[in-house]
Amino acid sequence: MTSGSEPNQADICRAADEFRSRTLSKIPRLLDRLIYLASMRDYNTGLYYHDGLAAQFSEDVACETLAGCHREVFHQLLLCPLREIVDQLEGYIRSARTPPADFVSLWNGIEPYRVVVPVRTDPLASDLFFSNLRVALAIVGARLNGRCPGTRVGASPQPSPAR
């Protein structure tokens, strides 16, 4: 925080409601939201910034609002079953405009998903998140290589045969 005083909790709630309805609701998947929120954090200080929220409320309120939304989305994604995490990852890969195999290879290699965890997250929760993403990446990679049954990344689901 910048001013040293605690931001007003009512302002944080109003800012969070506005941010959820105007911004986060437009982002289709939890994983996309998590990555978006992490990108608003300064990796050197751990502080968040958003021009619109800072102008309407204050920098401190904007920072607290984004930090709270980041934790909220992280925990929502953490509670998703593995199948949902695989679906989230496949959707994110489709939107990435890079060949899926290259995406999976890069994410397996340098693990950029490690920077999306909110600051001061419980280490056990972080480890579970990383483990879930590694397994999801393995499933997506196996699908890409034809070693795993199920829909391939970017493929349209096949219609069920008529009975």
C-alpha positions in Angstrom: 0.0 0.0 0.0 1.1 3.5 -0.7 -0.3 5.9 1.8 0.3 4.0 5.0 -3.3 4.2 6.2 -5.8 1.3 5.9 -8.3 1.7 3.1 -11.9 1.9 3.9 -13.5 -1.6 3.8 -16.7 -0.2 2.3 -14.7 1.3 -0.6 -12.9 -2.0 -1.1 -16.3 -3.9 -1.2 -17.7 -1.3 -3.7 -14.6 -1.5 -5.8 -14.5 -5.3 -5.8 -18.2 -5.4 -6.8 -17.5 -3.0 -9.7 -14.4 -4.8 -10.8 -16.1 -8.2 -10.7 -19.1 -7.0 -12.8 -17.2 -4.7 -15.3 -14.0 -6.7 -15.8 -13.8 -10.2 -14.3 -17.3 -11.2 -15.5 -16.1 -10.6 -19.1 -13.2 -13.1 -18.7 -14.7 -16.5 -19.5 -12.5 -18.9 -17.5 -11.1 -18.9 -13.9 -7.6 -19.6 -15.2 -7.7 -16.6 -17.6 -8.9 -14.5 -14.7 -6.1 -15.7 -12.5 -3.5 -14.9 -15.1 -5.0 -11.5 -15.7 -5.0 -10.6 -12.0 -1.5 -11.8 -11.6 -0.4 -9.5 -14.5 -1.7 -6.5 -12.5 0.8 -7.2 -9.7 4.2 -5.7 -9.6 6.5 -8.7 -9.3 9.1 -6.7 -7.3 6.7 -5.3 -4.7 3.7 -7.6 -4.7 1.5 -4.5 -5.1 -1.4 -4.3 -7.6 -2.4 -1.4 -9.7 -5.4 -0.6 -11.9 -5.8 2.9 -13.4 -9.6 2.9 -13.4 -10.0 1.7 -9.8 -7.2 4.0 -8.6 -8.8 7.0 -10.2 -12.3 6.2 -8.9 -11.3 5.1 -5.4 -7.6 5.3 -4.5 -4.4 3.4 -5.2 -4.7 1.6 -1.8 -8.3 0.6 -2.4 -7.4 -0.6 -5.9 -4.5 -2.6 -4.6 -6.5 -4.2 -1.8 -9.4 -4.9 -4.2 -7.2 -6.6 -6.8 -5.3 -8.6 -4.1 -8.7 -9.8 -2.7 -10.0 -10.8 -6.1 -6.8 -12.5 -6.9 -7.0 -14.7 -3.8 -10.7 -15.3 -4.5 -10.1 -16.6 -8.0 -7.1 -18.6 -7.0 -9.2 -20.4 -4.3 -12.1 -21.0 -6.7 -9.7 -22.6 -9.2 -8.0 -24.6 -6.5 -11.3 -26.2 -5.6 -12.1 -27.2 -9.2 -11.9 -30.9 -10.0 -9.0 -32.0 -12.2 -11.3 -32.4 -15.2 -12.3 -28.8 -14.9 -8.7 -27.6 -14.6 -7.9 -29.6 -17.8 -10.8 -27.9 -19.6 -9.7 -24.5 -18.3 -6.2 -25.1 -19.5 -7.4 -26.3 -23.0 -9.5 -23.2 -23.3 -6.6 -21.0 -22.3 -4.3 -22.7 -24.8 -6.9 -22.2 -27.6 -6.9 -18.5 -26.9 -3.1 -18.2 -26.7 -2.5 -18.0 -30.5 0.5 -20.4 -30.3 0.6 -24.0 -31.4 -0.7 -26.1 -28.5 2.3 -28.4 -28.5 4.7 -25.4 -28.2 2.5 -24.0 -25.4 2.6 -27.3 -23.5 6.3 -27.7 -24.0 7.0 -24.1 -22.8 4.7 -24.4 -19.7 6.4 -27.7 -18.8 9.8 -26.2 -19.2 9.8 -22.8 -17.5 6.5 -23.2 -15.5 5.3 -19.6 -16.0 2.2 -20.5 -14.0 4.3 -20.2 -10.8 4.0 -16.4 -10.9 0.1 -16.5 -10.9 -0.2 -17.5 -7.2 -1.2 -14.7 -4.9 1.3 -13.3 -2.4 1.3 -15.0 1.0 -0.6 -18.1 -0.3 -0.3 -21.1 2.0 2.6 -23.3 0.6 0.4 -26.4 0.7 -2.2 -24.6 -1.5 0.5 -23.4 -3.9 1.9 -27.0 -4.1 -1.6 -28.4 -4.8 -2.1 -25.8 -7.5 1.2 -26.5 -9.2 0.6 -30.2 -9.0 -2.9 -29.9 -10.5 -1.5 -27.8 -13.4 1.4 -30.2 -14.0 -1.1 -33.1 -14.2 -3.4 -31.1 -16.4 -0.5 -30.3 -18.7 0.4 -34.0 -18.9 -3.1 -34.8 -19.8 -3.3 -32.1 -22.5 0.1 -33.2 -23.8 -1.0 -36.8 -24.0 -4.1 -35.8 -25.9 -2.0 -33.8 -28.3 0.2 -36.8 -28.9 -2.8 -39.2 -29.3 -1.9 -41.1 -26.2 -4.9 -40.2 -24.2 -8.6 -40.6 -25.1 -10.8 -37.6 -25.1 -11.1 -34.4 -27.0 -7.9 -33.0 -28.4 -7.0 -29.4 -27.7 -8.7 -27.2 -30.3 -10.9 -30.0 -31.6 -14.7 -29.8 -31.7 -16.4 -32.4 -29.6 -17.9 -35.2 -31.7 -21.7 -35.5 -31.6 -23.2 -38.4 -29.7 -24.5 -41.1 -32.0 -28.3 -41.2 -32.2 -30.0 -44.0 -30.3 
